C-alpha cells in the first residue's frame, strides 16, 4: 500500500522502517518543523530514502490538504502525532487514516495519557490503534494490546521500555489488517470514556501530606516531564527517580529529609518515605545528594514548608 505517514521522533522513524520492510511504500512524511540543529529522526530517515517530507507548523491549512492529496495514499498512518490533524485531512487517503494512542481507549484520552495513568496509580496499560475522527481519540478501535506497569515505572521508562516497542508492533499489525481487508471498526464505549488535560506544571506540585503512594505516583508520572516539584527556602526543587523507602523515623513530619547519601534523598511522607535518586534546582538535573549540597539542604530540613 501507499502510506502517508504523519509523525515524529524515533517512533515514527521505526514505523517507517517497519512499513517498508513489510513491502509498503511511503508516499510522503508529514512532521513538525525542526527544533534545534538536529533534524527529526523520521525526517532524516525519509530524506535518506528519497521520500518527500512536508514540515508544517499546522495541519489545518490548505498546504496540509494539498500535501495529503498529492501523496495519493491508500492509508494515512498517525505515528506519535502531537499536532491536531483535521478530519478533512484524515479522510483524504483512500482508506482514510489510523492512529496510535498509548492507552486502552476509551480510557485516558488526551495528549498526556502516559502521565495520568501513572499519576492515578494504574497497574496496567496498553496501546490502541484506532480510526480517528473529528473528536479527540474518539474513533472506532482497530486493535489493542495490553501491558503491565511496573511499581517504579516513570513516564519515561514506561514509554521507552514498554509502550514504544509494543506500539510499533501494534501499528505494523494494524496496517497489515487493513492491507488484508480484515481491519475491524469497533465503536468506543462512551460510558467508559475518560479525558485528561495535558499534564503541565500546575498539575505537578507535591503535597507532602498526601499518602506516600499518591506522592510516589505523582513523581513518577511527571518524570521526566513536567517534573514533580516542591520548594526549599523559596527555591523550586524538582524530584525524579522515586522509590519507596524504609521508614527509619516514623515521627518525622511529612516533607522532612531523613537521609542523604549516594542513593539519593529520602523524604518522609504520610504513611512512609520516598527516596529520590535525582533532582533539579535551576538549570541542571543531577544526583539528588549533589543538588541538596548545592542548596545547603541537610538532613532534618523540611521541603515545601
Rosetta silent file (secondary structure, phi, psi, omega in degrees, C-alpha in Angstrom):
SEQUENCE: XXXXXXXXXXXXXXXXXXXXXXXXXXXXXXXXXXXXXXXXXXXXXXXXXXXXXXXXXXXXXXXXXXXXXXXXXXXXXXXXXXXXXXXXXXXXXXXXXXXXXXXXXXXXXXXXXXXXXXXXXXXXXXXXXXXXXXXXXXXXXXXXXXXXXXXXXXXXXXXXXXXXXXXXXXXXXXXXXXXXXXXXXXXXXXXXXXXXXXXXXXXXXXXXXXXXXXXXXXXXXXXXXXXXXXXXXXXXXXXXXXXXXXXXXXXXXXXXXXXXXXXXXXXXXXXXXXXXXXXXXXXXXXXXXXXXXXXXXXXXXXXXX
SCORE:     score description
SCORE:     0.000 S_00000001
   1 L     0.000  155.321  171.714    0.000    0.000    0.000 S_00000001
   2 E   -88.959  123.231 -174.390    0.933    3.633   -0.405 S_00000001
   3 E  -112.689  131.518  168.161    1.188    5.158    3.077 S_00000001
   4 E   -98.375  111.726 -173.377    1.003    8.813    4.076 S_00000001
   5 E   -99.519  119.104  172.109    2.928    8.872    7.355 S_00000001
   6 E  -102.151  133.011  177.131    2.217   11.564    9.948 S_00000001
   7 E   165.187 -168.485 -178.309    4.533   11.572   12.939 S_00000001
   8 L  -164.481  166.847  172.810    7.800   12.497   14.573 S_00000001
   9 H    64.575 -170.142 -174.566   10.775   11.252   16.567 S_00000001
  10 H   -64.776  -30.104 -179.620   12.144    7.722   16.769 S_00000001
  11 H   -60.571  -51.494 -179.473    8.674    6.165   16.996 S_00000001
  12 H   -65.115  -35.703  178.563    7.635    7.412   13.563 S_00000001
  13 H   -63.267  -42.648  179.147   11.063    6.543   12.141 S_00000001
  14 H   -68.237  -35.770  175.271   10.738    2.933   13.346 S_00000001
  15 H   -62.911  -44.852  178.045    7.203    2.731   11.941 S_00000001
  16 H   -55.748  -49.381 -178.050    8.506    3.978    8.584 S_00000001
  17 H   -63.553  -40.784  179.431   11.232    1.361    8.538 S_00000001
  18 H   -65.741  -38.969  178.661    8.817   -1.397    9.567 S_00000001
  19 H   -65.607  -42.430  177.978    6.297   -0.469    6.885 S_00000001
  20 H   -63.411  -40.515  178.570    8.964   -0.506    4.203 S_00000001
  21 H   -61.803  -33.814  179.192   10.196   -3.901    5.429 S_00000001
  22 L   -77.095   -7.071  177.477    6.606   -5.179    5.119 S_00000001
  23 L   101.786    2.674  177.476    6.538   -4.041    1.493 S_00000001
  24 L   -80.260  157.185  177.592    4.539   -0.837    1.823 S_00000001
  25 E  -109.515  127.986  177.956    5.583    2.322    0.034 S_00000001
  26 E   -86.059  110.120 -176.842    5.799    5.567    1.986 S_00000001
  27 E   -73.572  -35.159  179.253    4.289    8.177   -0.318 S_00000001
  28 E  -168.802  158.346  175.259    5.227   11.117    1.932 S_00000001
  29 E  -118.514  133.985  175.584    6.057   12.038    5.522 S_00000001
  30 E  -116.522  119.721 -178.794    4.383   14.906    7.370 S_00000001
  31 E  -143.266  163.396 -179.323    6.172   16.080   10.528 S_00000001
  32 L   -69.144  163.730  173.694    6.546   19.295   12.562 S_00000001
  33 L   -58.761  151.298  179.335    9.304   21.844   11.851 S_00000001
  34 L   -62.854  147.253  171.471   12.705   21.015   13.359 S_00000001
  35 L  -115.001  109.047 -177.675   13.532   22.238   16.842 S_00000001
  36 L    91.980 -171.179 -172.102   17.218   22.960   17.044 S_00000001
  37 L   -78.950  -30.253 -175.966   20.051   21.961   14.750 S_00000001
  38 L   -83.551  132.800  178.620   19.391   18.216   14.568 S_00000001
  39 L   -70.627  153.503  175.439   16.674   17.067   12.155 S_00000001
  40 L   -59.078  140.562 -178.629   13.808   14.960   13.422 S_00000001
  41 H   -55.942  -38.331 -179.815   14.679   11.224   13.095 S_00000001
  42 H   -71.101  -34.404  175.050   11.721   10.485   10.818 S_00000001
  43 H   -63.328  -47.406 -177.984   12.632   13.429    8.594 S_00000001
  44 H   -60.705  -43.100 -179.442   16.260   12.282    8.376 S_00000001
  45 H   -67.158  -42.304 -179.970   15.253    8.721    7.517 S_00000001
  46 H   -61.953  -45.048 -179.660   12.696    9.825    4.924 S_00000001
  47 H   -63.624  -38.307  177.959   15.162   12.117    3.170 S_00000001
  48 H   -64.292  -27.241  179.373   17.757    9.322    3.120 S_00000001
  49 H   -90.693   -3.381 -176.933   15.140    7.117    1.422 S_00000001
  50 L    76.449   24.237 -179.325   14.182    9.822   -1.094 S_00000001
  51 L   -91.185  133.884  177.183   10.704   10.203    0.423 S_00000001
  52 L   -59.518  138.045  179.903    9.021   13.633    0.177 S_00000001
  53 E  -122.250  131.851  176.032    8.880   15.422    3.543 S_00000001
  54 E  -118.733  112.750  178.019    6.407   18.153    4.491 S_00000001
  55 E  -102.211  107.931 -171.655    7.254   20.033    7.690 S_00000001
  56 L  -122.727  131.284  178.579    4.176   22.003    8.644 S_00000001
  57 L   -70.488  -25.643  177.875    3.567   24.112   11.747 S_00000001
  58 L  -141.604  143.728  177.058   -0.175   23.477   11.374 S_00000001
  59 L  -102.963   11.007  178.771   -2.156   20.776    9.625 S_00000001
  60 L   -99.955   33.910 -174.028   -5.280   22.936    9.460 S_00000001
  61 L  -121.975  163.886  174.939   -4.121   24.693    6.314 S_00000001
  62 H   -61.799  -34.444  179.104   -4.627   24.425    2.573 S_00000001
  63 H   -61.546  -39.917  178.618   -0.953   23.433    2.335 S_00000001
  64 H   -66.201  -43.202  178.372   -1.582   20.390    4.543 S_00000001
  65 H   -63.389  -40.984  179.673   -4.580   19.305    2.470 S_00000001
  66 H   -65.272  -38.730  178.461   -2.608   19.739   -0.752 S_00000001
  67 H   -64.998  -40.426  179.295    0.281   17.670    0.599 S_00000001
  68 H   -67.293  -40.170  179.215   -2.107   14.872    1.595 S_00000001
  69 H   -67.404  -38.591 -178.721   -3.824   14.922   -1.779 S_00000001
  70 H   -66.116  -26.504 -179.454   -0.523   14.901   -3.669 S_00000001
  71 H   -68.689  -23.770 -179.539    0.546   11.733   -1.817 S_00000001
  72 L    47.708   49.276 -172.643   -2.310    9.780   -3.437 S_00000001
  73 L   -86.964  153.910  171.938   -2.098    7.384   -0.486 S_00000001
  74 L   -80.533  -33.389 -174.405   -4.136    4.306    0.283 S_00000001
  75 E  -148.450  137.762  169.805   -3.863    4.857    4.042 S_00000001
  76 E   -93.955  136.912  178.975   -2.813    7.582    6.440 S_00000001
  77 E  -123.700  119.009  178.952   -0.841    6.407    9.488 S_00000001
  78 E   -98.612  106.943 -174.611   -0.545    8.690   12.531 S_00000001
  79 E  -118.162   99.657 -176.207    2.518    7.524   14.463 S_00000001
  80 L    59.374   69.981 -178.935    3.240    9.698   17.523 S_00000001
  81 L  -108.857  124.999  177.824    1.438   12.820   16.331 S_00000001
  82 L  -104.782   -7.483  176.960    1.197   15.834   18.662 S_00000001
  83 L   -90.632  155.860  174.301   -0.453   18.140   16.149 S_00000001
  84 L   -77.594  124.309  176.410   -4.195   18.292   15.511 S_00000001
  85 L  -104.866  110.478 -176.748   -4.983   16.527   12.231 S_00000001
  86 L   -66.398  154.299 -177.450   -8.382   17.777   10.989 S_00000001
  87 H   -60.058  -31.369  179.099  -10.918   15.282    9.738 S_00000001
  88 H   -62.054  -31.746  177.418  -10.743   16.802    6.252 S_00000001
  89 H   -82.918  -39.534 -179.460   -7.093   15.696    6.062 S_00000001
  90 H   -57.567  -33.398 -172.578   -7.648   12.344    7.785 S_00000001
  91 L   -91.781    2.049 -179.343  -10.163   11.300    5.155 S_00000001
  92 L   -69.864  -44.858  176.849   -8.064   12.119    2.076 S_00000001
  93 L   -58.425  151.880 -172.419   -6.279    8.716    1.793 S_00000001
  94 L   -55.645  -39.744  178.640   -8.381    6.096    0.001 S_00000001
  95 L  -107.069   27.065 -176.803   -8.987    4.055    3.180 S_00000001
  96 L    59.531 -142.650 -170.930   -8.832    7.115    5.480 S_00000001
  97 E  -137.674  156.956  173.276   -6.369    7.037    8.408 S_00000001
  98 E  -124.131  157.508 -171.972   -5.411    5.113   11.532 S_00000001
  99 E  -139.846  141.039  174.894   -3.823    6.492   14.707 S_00000001
 100 E   -89.743  140.889  174.812   -1.679    5.192   17.586 S_00000001
 101 E  -143.129  135.615 -174.758   -2.569    6.084   21.196 S_00000001
 102 L   -87.603   54.331  170.709   -0.722    4.993   24.389 S_00000001
 103 L  -159.846  171.512  173.676   -3.668    3.775   26.468 S_00000001
 104 L   -90.067   92.998  179.392   -6.521    1.299   26.281 S_00000001
 105 L   -62.446  149.522   14.237   -9.169    3.584   24.848 S_00000001
 106 L   -87.269    6.318  178.858  -11.711    4.882   25.652 S_00000001
 107 L   -80.611  145.308  176.957   -9.886    5.452   28.955 S_00000001
 108 L    61.003   52.370  167.416   -7.208    8.145   29.127 S_00000001
 109 E   -70.606  156.131  176.967   -7.956   10.128   26.033 S_00000001
 110 L   113.622  170.053 -171.337   -5.756   13.177   25.533 S_00000001
 111 L   -81.216   -3.713  179.142   -2.149   14.115   24.924 S_00000001
 112 L  -124.423   40.249 -174.614   -0.766   13.134   28.358 S_00000001
 113 H   -59.153  -40.351 -177.713   -2.221    9.645   28.666 S_00000001
 114 H   -65.415  -46.568  179.595    1.002    8.070   29.948 S_00000001
 115 H   -55.028  -50.260 -172.310    1.476   10.694   32.665 S_00000001
 116 H   -71.351  -30.972  176.241   -2.053   10.406   34.004 S_00000001
 117 H   -61.298  -41.110  178.720   -2.108    6.608   34.061 S_00000001
 118 H   -72.386  -45.326  179.966    0.884    6.687   36.408 S_00000001
 119 H   -56.895  -36.646 -179.143   -0.358    9.633   38.463 S_00000001
 120 L   -85.460    3.997  173.387   -3.620    7.781   39.025 S_00000001
 121 L    75.366   24.420  178.778   -1.785    4.646   40.162 S_00000001
 122 L   -63.946  146.804  178.790   -2.859    2.330   37.335 S_00000001
 123 L  -102.026  -18.137  178.089   -1.279   -1.140   37.367 S_00000001
 124 E  -129.741  157.146 -179.571   -1.984   -1.986   33.715 S_00000001
 125 E  -147.751 -157.286  178.314   -1.811   -0.020   30.486 S_00000001
 126 E   162.444 -170.476  179.638   -1.614   -0.714   26.789 S_00000001
 127 E  -131.804  153.479  178.159   -1.842    0.731   23.304 S_00000001
 128 E  -130.690  138.281  165.740   -4.676    1.327   20.881 S_00000001
 129 E  -113.250  125.161 -173.610   -4.731    1.763   17.122 S_00000001
 130 E  -136.691  169.863  178.537   -7.994    3.386   16.080 S_00000001
 131 L   -95.164   99.651 -173.356   -9.719    5.128   13.184 S_00000001
 132 L   -68.167  150.703  176.215   -9.592    8.834   14.161 S_00000001
 133 L  -130.142 -153.272 -175.755  -12.498   11.170   13.529 S_00000001
 134 L   -75.430  -14.718 -179.068  -13.290   14.795   14.411 S_00000001
 135 L   -85.846 -176.937  177.666  -13.105   14.139   18.182 S_00000001
 136 L   -96.632  103.787  177.993  -10.102   13.698   20.476 S_00000001
 137 L    59.884   40.327 -172.232   -9.207    9.994   20.450 S_00000001
 138 L  -112.429   -3.317 -174.454  -12.839    9.078   19.826 S_00000001
 139 L   -75.423  171.874 -179.593  -12.881    6.990   16.630 S_00000001
 140 L   -61.131  147.720 -177.109  -13.603    3.251   16.273 S_00000001
 141 E   -86.359  135.599  175.652  -10.976    0.832   17.584 S_00000001
 142 E   -99.096  -45.427 -172.995   -8.966   -1.302   15.191 S_00000001
 143 E  -156.921  144.309  175.797   -6.547   -3.083   17.543 S_00000001
 144 E  -139.016  147.025  176.246   -5.487   -3.041   21.205 S_00000001
 145 E  -136.038  135.470 -177.611   -2.623   -4.611   23.179 S_00000001
 146 E   -99.057  160.432  179.101   -2.273   -4.634   26.974 S_00000001
 147 E  -153.090  163.079  179.653    0.825   -4.310   29.179 S_00000001
 148 E   -97.566  142.402  173.561    1.798   -4.192   32.855 S_00000001
 149 L   -96.620  124.274  178.233    3.006   -1.034   34.618 S_00000001
 150 L   -70.788  155.041 -175.836    5.964   -1.688   36.917 S_00000001
 151 L   -63.325  -24.341  178.670    5.799   -0.394   40.501 S_00000001
 152 L  -117.171   15.112  176.283    8.601    2.119   39.866 S_00000001
 153 L   -57.761  141.283  169.963    7.939    2.859   36.204 S_00000001
 154 L  -105.674  171.403  175.707    8.206    6.511   35.247 S_00000001
 155 H   -57.809  -37.044  179.514    6.502    8.144   32.288 S_00000001
 156 H   -69.287  -49.412 -177.423    9.834    7.874   30.501 S_00000001
 157 H   -67.871  -37.981  179.704   10.598    4.238   31.298 S_00000001
 158 H   -62.792  -40.811  179.431    7.027    3.100   30.621 S_00000001
 159 H   -68.885  -55.923 -171.379    7.100    4.718   27.194 S_00000001
 160 H   -71.908  -36.138 -175.521   10.554    3.718   26.026 S_00000001
 161 H   -89.278  -25.865 -174.680   10.760    0.239   27.559 S_00000001
 162 H  -119.592  -60.282 -171.030    7.156   -0.916   27.162 S_00000001
 163 H   -75.166  -29.056  177.951    4.804    1.210   25.084 S_00000001
 164 H   -61.716  -60.172 -179.074    7.307    2.162   22.374 S_00000001
 165 H   -64.856  -36.827  178.385    8.080   -1.406   21.196 S_00000001
 166 H   -64.172  -39.663 -179.043    4.503   -2.563   21.854 S_00000001
 167 H   -69.077  -40.099  177.392    3.161    0.393   19.895 S_00000001
 168 H   -58.361  -48.808 -179.301    5.450   -0.131   16.900 S_00000001
 169 H   -62.748  -39.975 -179.509    4.321   -3.745   16.630 S_00000001
 170 H   -64.277  -42.427  179.127    0.672   -2.754   17.060 S_00000001
 171 H   -63.759  -44.734 -179.422    0.833   -0.133   14.291 S_00000001
 172 H   -65.318  -38.732  177.615    2.510   -2.556   11.881 S_00000001
 173 H   -67.573  -37.199  179.001   -0.018   -5.271   12.716 S_00000001
 174 H   -65.177  -42.550  177.776   -2.882   -2.808   12.256 S_00000001
 175 H   -62.762  -38.302  178.096   -1.610   -1.797    8.815 S_00000001
 176 H   -62.198  -38.755  177.604   -1.362   -5.489    7.907 S_00000001
 177 H   -64.754  -40.625  177.082   -5.025   -5.948    8.861 S_00000001
 178 H   -64.262  -45.203 -179.242   -6.002   -3.010    6.652 S_00000001
 179 H   -57.443  -38.295 -177.314   -3.855   -4.373    3.824 S_00000001
 180 L   -87.155   -0.476 -178.819   -5.593   -7.745    4.110 S_00000001
 181 L    72.708   25.941 -176.229   -9.084   -6.241    4.287 S_00000001
 182 L  -121.285   19.509 -175.672   -9.615   -7.576    7.835 S_00000001
 183 L   -83.339  119.282 -179.954   -9.412   -4.382    9.907 S_00000001
 184 L   -77.148  166.440  173.813  -12.343   -4.011   12.335 S_00000001
 185 L  -134.607   88.361 -175.830  -14.045   -0.775   13.371 S_00000001
 186 E   -96.519  117.040 -179.399  -15.320   -1.307   16.917 S_00000001
 187 L   -58.498  141.807  176.131  -17.134    1.744   18.374 S_00000001
 188 L   -74.490  145.989  179.116  -15.712    3.028   21.639 S_00000001
 189 L   -83.347  101.623 -176.705  -17.887    2.661   24.732 S_00000001
 190 H   -64.093  -21.985  178.549  -18.569    6.271   25.697 S_00000001
 191 H   -67.882  -21.381 -179.500  -19.828    5.179   29.122 S_00000001
 192 H  -102.408    0.829 -171.770  -16.238    4.174   29.980 S_00000001
 193 L   -72.885  140.684  171.338  -14.531    7.167   28.398 S_00000001
 194 L  -133.261  152.364  178.378  -12.191    9.462   30.344 S_00000001
 195 E  -138.221  137.163  178.091  -10.259   12.509   29.210 S_00000001
 196 L  -125.804  148.104  178.474   -7.383   14.312   30.908 S_00000001
 197 L   -73.228  170.133  172.438   -5.734   17.642   30.059 S_00000001
 198 L   -58.009  133.974 -178.963   -2.107   17.999   29.074 S_00000001
 199 L   -77.134  111.646 -175.175   -0.024   17.346   32.193 S_00000001
 200 L  -119.893 -179.328 -176.760    1.562   20.677   32.986 S_00000001
 201 H   -55.177  -37.206 -176.986    3.472   22.349   35.779 S_00000001
 202 H   -68.208  -17.909  178.195    0.288   23.223   37.675 S_00000001
 203 H   -90.924   -6.813 -167.807   -0.549   19.511   37.984 S_00000001
 204 L  -105.107   10.231 -179.416    2.922   18.566   39.271 S_00000001
 205 E   -76.757  131.042 -177.885    3.062   20.289   42.688 S_00000001
 206 L   -85.774  130.868  171.568    3.801   17.855   45.532 S_00000001
 207 L  -108.827  107.273 -173.870    1.636   17.932   48.649 S_00000001
 208 L   -68.759  -11.148  177.109    3.659   16.093   51.307 S_00000001
 209 L   -80.694  -11.518  177.186    0.535   15.475   53.401 S_00000001
 210 L   -66.603  157.707  174.665   -0.752   13.074   50.753 S_00000001
 211 E   -59.589  151.988 -174.444   -0.293    9.330   51.348 S_00000001
 212 H   -57.581  -37.688  179.698    3.097    8.004   50.267 S_00000001
 213 H   -64.092  -38.546 -179.648    1.642    6.033   47.364 S_00000001
 214 H   -68.795  -39.964  178.076   -0.041    9.095   45.895 S_00000001
 215 H   -66.724  -42.746  177.403    3.139   11.190   46.114 S_00000001
 216 H   -57.199  -46.409 -178.995    5.171    8.359   44.591 S_00000001
 217 H   -64.559  -37.791  178.032    2.715    8.101   41.685 S_00000001
 218 H   -63.746  -46.423 -177.094    2.809   11.858   41.107 S_00000001
 219 H   -63.226  -46.067 -177.534    6.611   11.984   40.980 S_00000001
 220 H   -73.634  -29.280  177.066    6.961    9.048   38.589 S_00000001
 221 H   -70.779  -21.225  179.177    4.037   10.210   36.454 S_00000001
 222 L  -103.904   12.746 -176.950    5.765   13.572   35.965 S_00000001
 223 L  -108.259  112.910   18.133    9.204   12.043   35.288 S_00000001
 224 L   -95.764  -16.650 -178.108   10.827   13.303   33.090 S_00000001
 225 L  -128.320  140.857    3.224    8.230   15.952   32.156 S_00000001
 226 L   -84.938   -2.312 -178.918    6.914   18.236   33.552 S_00000001
 227 L    91.356  107.388  177.336    8.831   17.251   36.727 S_00000001
 228 E   -65.027  139.551 -170.533    7.050   16.995   40.089 S_00000001
 229 E  -134.052  151.941  173.799    8.132   19.928   42.236 S_00000001
 230 E  -137.145 -167.309  178.620    8.404   21.199   45.785 S_00000001
 231 E  -136.177  156.874  170.124   10.329   24.089   47.351 S_00000001
 232 E  -142.683  114.731 -177.667   13.176   24.667   49.758 S_00000001
 233 L    50.637   44.467  176.093   13.699   28.169   51.132 S_00000001
 234 L    84.011   -5.728  179.209   11.879   29.639   48.175 S_00000001
 235 E   -97.127  132.299  177.493   13.794   27.642   45.561 S_00000001
 236 E   -72.251  133.523  178.049   11.892   25.237   43.350 S_00000001
 237 E  -126.425  121.444  175.873   13.185   21.664   43.564 S_00000001
 238 E   -99.831  140.507 -173.627   12.051   19.017   41.071 S_00000001
 239 E  -118.065  142.419 -175.919   12.332   15.362   42.081 S_00000001
 240 E  -140.495  168.853  172.981   12.885   12.282   39.904 S_00000001
 241 E    56.046   55.556 -174.772   13.654    8.560   40.099 S_00000001
 242 E   -86.867  141.051  175.486   11.427    7.933   43.131 S_00000001
 243 E  -137.295  147.153  172.230   11.367    4.662   45.069 S_00000001
 244 E   -66.533  142.955 -175.706    9.525    3.600   48.220 S_00000001
 245 E  -132.762  152.581  175.577   11.986    3.510   51.136 S_00000001
 246 L   -61.092  148.230  179.444   12.029    2.040   54.641 S_00000001
 247 L   -95.800  110.142 -179.814   10.897    4.420   57.362 S_00000001
 248 L   -81.756  -31.383 -176.555   13.686    4.911   59.909 S_00000001
 249 L  -140.291   99.390 -175.982   11.819    7.518   61.961 S_00000001
 250 L   -72.013   -5.847 -177.989    8.038    7.493   61.765 S_00000001
 251 L   -89.156   -8.454 -178.404    7.823   10.691   63.845 S_00000001
 252 L   -68.226  139.639  178.904    9.271   12.976   61.131 S_00000001
 253 L   -67.665  146.871  177.288    6.824   15.468   59.658 S_00000001
 254 L   -55.286  135.736 -177.115    5.846   14.900   56.009 S_00000001
 255 L    93.796   -4.705 -179.500    8.336   16.589   53.689 S_00000001
 256 E   -80.974  133.050  175.507   11.258   16.193   56.095 S_00000001
 257 E   -77.339  117.911 -175.319   14.552   14.982   54.605 S_00000001
 258 E  -106.286  -10.853  176.982   15.504   11.981   56.732 S_00000001
 259 E  -160.690  146.466  174.630   18.573   10.760   54.810 S_00000001
 260 E  -138.156  121.100  179.164   21.049   11.961   52.173 S_00000001
 261 E  -156.587 -170.161 -177.336   23.526    9.571   50.597 S_00000001
 262 L   -64.185  -19.492  179.263   24.792    8.245   47.300 S_00000001
 263 L   -86.930  -13.358  176.963   21.457    6.569   46.605 S_00000001
 264 E   138.692 -163.094 -179.083   19.506    9.803   46.876 S_00000001
 265 E  -108.659  120.098  179.792   17.409   11.977   49.137 S_00000001
 266 E   -99.712  129.265 -172.176   14.979   10.164   51.431 S_00000001
 267 E  -125.017  133.174  176.849   11.906   12.160   52.400 S_00000001
 268 E   -71.418  136.671  177.643    9.247   11.386   54.985 S_00000001
 269 E  -134.536  157.080  179.208    5.727   11.166   53.574 S_00000001
 270 E   -55.680  117.474  178.752    2.443   10.374   55.245 S_00000001
 271 L    85.351    8.452 -179.808    2.499    6.634   55.857 S_00000001
 272 E   169.166 -153.447  179.500    6.044    6.031   54.646 S_00000001
 273 E  -151.261  155.471  177.441    9.073    7.514   52.910 S_00000001
 274 E  -126.316  139.385  171.963   10.399    8.034   49.391 S_00000001
 275 E  -108.458  121.745  179.844   13.967    8.041   48.138 S_00000001
 276 E  -105.855  120.691 -174.510   14.505   10.248   45.075 S_00000001
 277 E   -77.571  -26.389 -177.839   17.690    9.489   43.181 S_00000001
 278 E  -135.167  158.022 -178.835   17.824   12.659   41.114 S_00000001
 279 E  -151.303  167.467  176.371   16.709   16.257   41.483 S_00000001
 280 E  -140.521  133.983  173.137   16.806   19.610   39.736 S_00000001
 281 L  -140.087  100.081 -173.186   17.120   23.089   41.160 S_00000001
 282 L    98.398 -136.955 -171.497   17.676   25.608   38.392 S_00000001
 283 L   -84.413  -30.591 -168.958   19.086   24.502   35.050 S_00000001
 284 L  -109.948  133.736  172.260   20.762   21.179   35.765 S_00000001
 285 E   -87.540  136.349 -175.525   19.391   17.777   36.781 S_00000001
 286 E  -150.611  177.627  172.438   21.853   15.888   38.984 S_00000001
 287 E   -55.115  140.074 -174.655   22.135   13.291   41.718 S_00000001
 288 H   -58.734  -39.145 -179.550   19.769   14.327   44.496 S_00000001
 289 H   -64.135  -36.473  177.842   22.549   14.493   47.088 S_00000001
 290 H   -66.555  -41.057  177.489   24.532   16.848   44.844 S_00000001
 291 H   -64.992  -41.817  177.731   21.548   19.144   44.366 S_00000001
 292 H   -59.588  -42.810  179.145   20.934   19.105   48.131 S_00000001
 293 H   -62.322  -40.425  179.676   24.563   20.092   48.728 S_00000001
 294 H   -65.455  -28.679 -179.186   24.311   22.986   46.291 S_00000001
 295 H   -90.597   -7.217 -174.354   21.224   24.237   48.114 S_00000001
 296 L    71.914   26.807 -177.046   22.690   23.769   51.588 S_00000001
 297 L   -88.942  123.673 -176.111   19.887   21.289   52.286 S_00000001
 298 L  -117.469  165.671  173.905   20.697   18.970   55.200 S_00000001
 299 L   -56.646  133.849 -177.017   19.049   16.042   56.945 S_00000001
 300 L   102.526  -17.633  177.084   16.210   17.449   59.033 S_00000001
 301 L   -68.056  152.220 -179.030   15.281   20.131   56.505 S_00000001
 302 E  -116.874  123.863 -179.715   11.652   20.271   55.538 S_00000001
 303 L   -83.159  146.026  174.682   10.592   20.608   51.917 S_00000001
 304 L    74.142    4.200 -176.729    7.550   22.601   50.921 S_00000001
 305 L   -78.750    0.000    0.000    7.213   24.231   54.335 S_00000001
